[in-house]
């Protein structure tokens, strides 16, 4: 028996999923909470070279980053890390963390959060992607305002403006 990828909510081809432009990144939701009893979310992130979110804390979910391409450098609590393809970082809830796409190339990562909810924060903060590419316009005030409004709702605390 052969499964056709992309035919249902449980198997997706590489370019399938809900694509969102979020903070200058392309985020593709592979599994959302509503698909799995809110157990987890799985998102694929394409981040431009040099990008990194401000240091922050997730108060409601644990986060795992698995690097597919490129390199990221970051910290969790007092510990720093650097991860290339196949590298992994566990970012527990309640612990400050951050990362950036290191070197001179974009980073592609699989981000898993448990329980689900982070994908809803991304939906509310970003906008539907018009192409499966990095957005070409800079991060605007409207997106930052949406992100600020959604952060408290989803238990995300930014440590720097």
N, C-alpha and C positions, 0 to 999 in steps of 0.2 A: 504494500500500500504506500502510495506517495502523497505527501501533503503538499499542497500548493501554497507557498509562502505568500502572505498578504491576503489570503482568502477569509481570514477570521481574526478575532481579537487575540489569538494565542500564538500565532506565527506570522511574522512580518518579514518581508524582503528588506534588503539593506536601506533602501530609500523610502520605506513606508513609515507611517506614523504621522502624528499631528506636529507640523513644523511651526516654530514660533521664533521670531526675532526678539531676543531678550538681552538687554545690556550689551548690544553690539555682537552678540553670539547668535549662532543658529542652534536652537534646541529642538530636538525631535523627541516627542513623548512616545516611548515604545510600549510601556504599560502604565496605565493610570489606576488610581485607587479604586475607581468604580468597576474595574475589570477583575479585581482580585480581593474583594471584601476588605478593601483599605489596608491590606497587609504591607504593600510596598509601592514604590514608583520606580520606573526605570526610564531614564532619559539619556539621549546621546547629545553631547555638547561639542560644537566646533567653535573654538575660541581663537581670535586673532592673536598673532605674535604680540607679546607684551601685555596682553589683557590679564587682569585679575580683579575679582570682586573685592570690595573693601573688606577688611577683617570683620567677621561676624560670628554670631552664635545661633545655632538652631536649638530652640528650647523644646521642640516637640518630636524631632526625629533624629536618628543616627544617619550618617551619610558615608557612602563608600564611593571612592573614585578609582576607576580602573582605566589606565591610559592605553589608548588604542594607537595613537600616532603623536609624534612630537614629544615634548618634554614639559613637565610642570615642576615648579618649585614652590614650596609652601611651608606652612607651620600648622601644628595642632598643639595647643597649649604652649609649653616651653620647648617643644621638640620641632626641629626643622626637618624637611624631607625634600627629596628630588626624585622624580619618577619619569622614566621613559616608557616606551612601548612594553606592555606587560607589567608595568609597575602599578602599585596599589597603595591607597591610603585610606585608613579608617578614621573618620572624624566623628567622635561620639557627641551625642547631644549634650548641651550645657558647657562645652569646652570651646573657647575662642579658636578660630581657625581662619585660614585664607590660603590662596594659591594664585599663581600667575602662569601664563603660557611662557615658558622660558625659551631662550635661544631666539632665532630669527624666523621661526616658522609657526604656523598655527598648531594648536593641540586639539586632538580629538579624544574625547573621554566618554566612558559609560559611567553615569552617576546613578547609584541606587540609594534610595532613602527608605527607611522603615521606621514607623509606619508611613503610609502614603500621605500626601498633602503638599509636598514641595512642588509637584507638577501643577497644582492649582495656583500656587504663588506665581509660577512662571507664566501661566495663562493670563492671570489678572494683571501682571506687570508688563508683559510684552505685547506683541501684536502678531497676528497670523503672518507667517513668512510668505512673501510673494514669489520666492524662488528658493531652491535648496542651496543657497549660498550665504555667505556672511552678508549682513546688511551693509549697504553702501553709505547710508546717511549716519551722521554722528548720533550719539545718545542724546535725546532731547529732554527738555524740562518736563514734558507731559509724561514720558516714560518714568522719569525719576519720581514724579509725584505719584503715579500709580504704584510704583514699587514701595515708596514710603507708606502709602495708605495700606497696602496689602501686608507689609512686613509684620506689623503687630498682630493682625488677624491670623497669620500663619506661624507665629512664635519665632520670628527671625529678628534678631537685634543686631543692627549695624554698629560697629565700634568706632568708626570714623565717618565723617560726612562724605 
